[in-house]
Amino acid sequence: MNIFKFFGFGQSAALTNRYGRQMSGPSETIVQDVRGVGVDGALQIATVWRAVEIIAKTIATLPIMVYRTTGNGLREEARDATLWDLLHNRPNSRQTPVEFWIAMLLNLVLRGNAYAEIKRDSKGSAFALIVLPADQVQLETKASGDDVYHYVNGSDVRPIPVENVLHIREMCGGYVGMSRLEYMRISVSESVNAQGAANGLFASNGRTTGILSPEQTMTPAQWGQLQDRVDELAKAPRQIQVLPGNLKLSQINLTPQDIELLTTRQFSVQEIGRWFGVPAILLNQTEGTTTLGSSSGDIIENFYKLTIRPYVVMIEQAVKQRVMSSRERATITAEFNMDALLRASLKDRIEIAAKKVQNGLANRNECRKLENDAPYAGGDVYTVQSNLLPIDMLGQQTAAVSSASINTVLQ
């Protein structure tokens, strides 16, 4: 027996590299007989849908910019580059950029891997990206290093070279990302069971109607006849019902709170939110919203930093490594404009622009451009506040300004 296997090492699919077809799911489960829930089933859980939607739409609607490094080390927008049109305008003939990135992120967030086939021209530059569903792609690694992706479409299996596949990986210890949906199977199953229990509870109006207690002793046959009569009346249209006398009805109410069903479902929202890194406040859950900060603004800012930004960096690096040619990587960069997340607040934008102008970090026309306002003459001048001066210079600036004013009048 292998000594590593004896001590329980080397068994994890998440932290093991092996040649052949790569696996993205766990090799073991901590709870036996847990029902498997696929993508379609998981997305029927409101919390899963909302968590995936928030992450995918937040990133997909960020502008992705392409820059070219100039000779003096500065950057300028490379609107004439093929990559600009590919990433910013038209990834393929069937999808807009937002639709493309939502599809990629749907695969990445749920399956841990997002794939797109890269179509290249004769010069090696990419001109189209075609989404490949993660459930239809297998990576085969070989000892020779000639790895290959297999795209399965029905009975057709088509190999695609590594250099023609944009592969974005989630957290991983090997060659493929770990499938979040597979690892969170227990939590999803728990949520599905709670959902089924809630549906059954509310289908019966959330309570047992009551207990009929006869005041006299009844034979088994009489018990059976009484139960049959009650069952018939329960199925009958609503009207005045007649039962034998000497029966006492004891009403029993089993509310969702009594069986702690609502508490279970609230916990399920928080649990699934933890799997996706989405705070409860964004999932319309009011309990436990101060985990990462004292206000909703703090929580959302941490969500951007701890959940959204890592995804953005994953995508940017994968695009640089897989989509760009070696010639493009020398002078071209592509990145999401995270500053767009601040555009929700006009007050914040104006305050930031004012500070930049006052401290000479930007001129007025540059700030106006960000707001889609037209430039004006003289707006390209960089200015700074002159309030803070050494004591021995006080009065000198005033004199200089007064002299300049007098000269202007005399002219």
Number of C-alpha atoms within 10 A of each C-alpha: 5 9 9 10 10 9 9 10 12 15 14 14 19 21 13 15 16 14 13 14 13 18 21 21 19 16 11 11 12 7 8 8 8 14 13 13 17 13 15 8 12 20 16 11 16 11 25 23 13 17 24 22 15 15 22 24 17 15 23 21 17 18 17 19 17 24 19 21 15 11 8 6 7 9 15 11 15 18 14 10 14 16 26 21 17 17 25 18 14 19 25 17 9 10 16 15 21 22 16 21 23 21 20 25 26 22 24 26 23 24 24 24 27 29 25 20 22 22 16 15 9 6 7 13 18 21 19 22 24 19 21 20 20 21 13 13 20 19 20 18 18 13 9 7 8 10 16 20 23 17 21 16 11 7 6 9 13 11 15 17 13 16 16 18 22 23 26 24 23 22 14 17 14 17 18 23 23 27 25 21 23 20 18 17 19 20 17 26 16 16 24 20 14 17 16 11 14 16 13 12 17 12 10 10 13 15 15 13 14 12 12 15 12 14 10 7 9 11 8 9 9 11 13 12 12 16 13 12 14 16 11 10 16 11 8 10 8 8 7 6 10 9 10 8 8 10 13 12 11 11 11 11 13 13 16 17 10 10 10 10 17 15 12 16 18 15 16 19 22 21 18 22 22 13 15 19 16 26 26 24 17 17 19 12 16 11 12 12 18 15 12 15 13 10 11 15 10 13 21 17 15 17 18 18 11 13 16 20 16 13 20 19 13 14 24 17 15 16 18 18 15 18 28 19 17 14 10 16 14 11 13 23 21 23 19 19 14 16 10 12 14 11 13 9 9 10 10 12 16 13 10 12 18 17 13 18 20 17 14 15 13 19 21 21 20 17 20 15 11 12 13 9 11 9 14 10 7 10 14 13 12 16 16 14 9 9 6 7 9 7 7 7 9 11 10 10 12 11 11 11 12 12 12 12 12 11 10 9 8 7 6
